[in-house]
Amino acid sequence: MSKIDDRLAELGLTLPAAAAPVAAYVAVVEAGGLAHVSGQLPFVDGKLVTGRLGEDVSIEAGTEAAQACGVMILAQLKAALGSLDRVERIVKLGGFVNSTGDFTDQPKVINGASELMVAVFGDAGKHARSAVGVPVLPLGAAVEVDAIVAVRPA
């Protein structure tokens, strides 16, 4: 078992199967020492978390949804890289929150994904980030998160 697999087990996390893309793109592109992970949607207990923050989704549920996006980012990286031990650093997360015009807690919501990366990778999980409110996301998802990750050679 790898170091990161051990850490996931300590955290009580099991990675799901990497989700198949739902349109004309690939989940991960590795180029120039970076892995670019396409936006991942939040699945909790096998069900897509839908709705809008500030309307019918609480900050707590949104944060859990962002963490679920982070878990799927890890699943995509493991599938593409073969091992999460190849992750050198989480460089940047891009967070999109389906929210009403007056909702301003997008950063709190995306902390669900950010805090997961630090819990899994320690200092190498600290990253730059954006947290943006949007009026709608694919399939009505509450949150979407993408990532740029520095990787070690295979």
C-alpha positions as a printed NumPy array, in Angstrom:
array([[  0.   ,   0.   ,   0.   ],
       [  1.273,   3.49 ,  -0.82 ],
       [  1.903,   6.301,   1.654],
       [ -1.104,   8.267,   0.403],
       [ -3.325,   5.161,   0.393],
       [ -2.346,   4.7  ,   4.05 ],
       [ -3.27 ,   8.327,   4.751],
       [ -6.657,   7.912,   3.045],
       [ -7.326,   4.844,   5.202],
       [ -6.391,   6.823,   8.342],
       [ -8.918,   9.471,   7.298],
       [-11.569,   6.8  ,   6.681],
       [-11.792,   7.662,   2.979],
       [-12.355,   5.155,   0.21 ],
       [-11.911,   6.428,  -3.326],
       [-14.745,   5.659,  -5.722],
       [-14.167,   4.526,  -9.291],
       [-13.118,   7.484, -11.421],
       [-16.204,   8.947, -13.082],
       [-16.399,   8.801, -16.868],
       [-16.546,  12.168, -18.668],
       [-20.086,  13.269, -19.551],
       [-19.121,  15.199, -22.707],
       [-16.274,  15.655, -25.221],
       [-13.246,  15.871, -22.918],
       [-10.892,  13.671, -20.894],
       [-10.774,  13.588, -17.105],
       [ -7.014,  14.215, -16.719],
       [ -4.314,  15.561, -19.014],
       [ -0.706,  15.176, -17.888],
       [  1.7  ,  17.616, -19.572],
       [  4.87 ,  19.397, -18.561],
       [  4.971,  17.929, -15.075],
       [  1.391,  18.963, -14.334],
       [ -1.833,  17.001, -14.228],
       [ -4.87 ,  19.079, -15.202],
       [ -8.02 ,  17.525, -13.749],
       [-11.314,  18.436, -15.41 ],
       [-14.118,  19.763, -13.244],
       [-15.554,  17.08 , -10.975],
       [-19.129,  16.996,  -9.734],
       [-20.216,  16.046,  -6.208],
       [-21.525,  12.548,  -5.626],
       [-22.461,  11.674,  -2.04 ],
       [-23.616,   8.101,  -1.408],
       [-23.752,   7.593,  -5.18 ],
       [-26.147,  10.498,  -5.744],
       [-25.346,  13.812,  -7.435],
       [-25.741,  16.752,  -5.041],
       [-27.908,  19.282,  -6.864],
       [-29.395,  22.632,  -5.991],
       [-28.323,  26.169,  -5.279],
       [-26.506,  27.644,  -2.306],
       [-28.517,  30.479,  -0.792],
       [-31.724,  28.813,  -1.956],
       [-32.11 ,  25.099,  -1.181],
       [-28.595,  23.9  ,  -0.238],
       [-27.042,  24.75 ,   3.141],
       [-23.424,  25.842,   3.553],
       [-22.774,  22.54 ,   5.367],
       [-24.233,  20.48 ,   2.516],
       [-22.302,  22.593,   0.006],
       [-19.065,  22.046,   1.917],
       [-19.708,  18.288,   1.944],
       [-20.381,  18.476,  -1.799],
       [-17.064,  20.282,  -2.366],
       [-15.279,  17.594,  -0.356],
       [-16.958,  14.97 ,  -2.55 ],
       [-15.579,  16.8  ,  -5.602],
       [-12.141,  16.638,  -3.977],
       [-12.501,  12.899,  -3.41 ],
       [-13.349,  12.449,  -7.097],
       [-10.316,  14.573,  -8.06 ],
       [ -8.197,  12.108,  -6.062],
       [ -9.906,   9.161,  -7.762],
       [ -9.226,  10.691, -11.195],
       [ -5.58 ,  11.33 , -10.311],
       [ -5.079,   7.789,  -9.044],
       [ -6.638,   6.344, -12.206],
       [ -4.499,   8.553, -14.469],
       [ -1.199,   8.429, -12.562],
       [ -1.327,   4.89 , -11.183],
       [ -0.488,   6.091,  -7.671],
       [ -1.265,   9.181,  -5.639],
       [  2.328,   9.019,  -4.405],
       [  3.224,  10.671,  -7.726],
       [  1.503,  13.85 ,  -6.527],
       [  4.202,  16.375,  -5.704],
       [  1.904,  19.3  ,  -4.884],
       [ -1.649,  20.475,  -5.323],
       [ -0.993,  23.678,  -7.256],
       [ -4.49 ,  25.121,  -7.687],
       [ -8.14 ,  24.276,  -7.179],
       [-10.87 ,  26.019,  -9.116],
       [-14.182,  26.013,  -7.263],
       [-17.556,  26.818,  -8.785],
       [-20.604,  27.177,  -6.565],
       [-24.136,  27.157,  -7.952],
       [-25.483,  30.074,  -5.912],
       [-27.976,  32.882,  -5.745],
       [-26.891,  36.425,  -6.531],
       [-26.79 ,  37.418,  -2.872],
       [-24.857,  34.349,  -1.61 ],
       [-21.274,  35.345,  -0.735],
       [-19.886,  32.346,   1.159],
       [-18.383,  30.537,  -1.835],
       [-14.961,  30.394,  -0.095],
       [-16.482,  28.574,   2.91 ],
       [-18.091,  26.031,   0.583],
       [-14.924,  25.316,  -1.414],
       [-13.01 ,  24.85 ,   1.851],
       [-14.481,  21.34 ,   1.767],
       [-12.155,  20.466,  -1.126],
       [ -9.228,  22.587,   0.083],
       [ -9.17 ,  21.139,   3.579],
       [ -9.341,  17.614,   2.133],
       [ -6.19 ,  18.21 ,   0.066],
       [ -4.284,  19.425,   3.127],
       [ -5.558,  16.485,   5.204],
       [ -4.354,  14.022,   2.547],
       [ -1.091,  15.636,   1.375],
       [ -0.05 ,  17.85 ,   4.308],
       [  1.904,  20.941,   3.25 ],
       [  1.978,  19.657,  -0.342],
       [ -1.816,  19.954,  -0.307],
       [ -1.734,  23.725,   0.3  ],
       [ -2.669,  25.437,  -2.947],
       [ -3.783,  28.562,  -4.751],
       [ -7.534,  28.687,  -5.333],
       [-10.527,  30.4  ,  -6.802],
       [-14.064,  30.16 ,  -5.417],
       [-16.622,  31.575,  -7.816],
       [-20.388,  31.851,  -7.67 ],
       [-22.216,  30.852, -10.846],
       [-25.923,  30.779, -11.751],
       [-25.944,  27.155, -12.938],
       [-23.656,  24.118, -13.222],
       [-23.867,  20.979, -15.386],
       [-26.682,  18.602, -14.424],
       [-27.828,  21.096, -11.782],
       [-24.843,  20.267,  -9.551],
       [-24.401,  22.387,  -6.437],
       [-20.604,  22.541,  -6.771],
       [-17.852,  21.725,  -9.276],
       [-14.103,  21.662,  -8.585],
       [-11.151,  21.281, -10.969],
       [ -7.44 ,  21.012, -10.181],
       [ -3.904,  21.587, -11.375],
       [ -1.431,  19.213,  -9.723],
       [  2.372,  19.004,  -9.934],
       [  3.391,  15.363, -10.477],
       [  6.579,  13.343, -10.214],
       [  7.697,  11.351, -13.277],
       [  6.395,   7.8  , -13.51 ]])
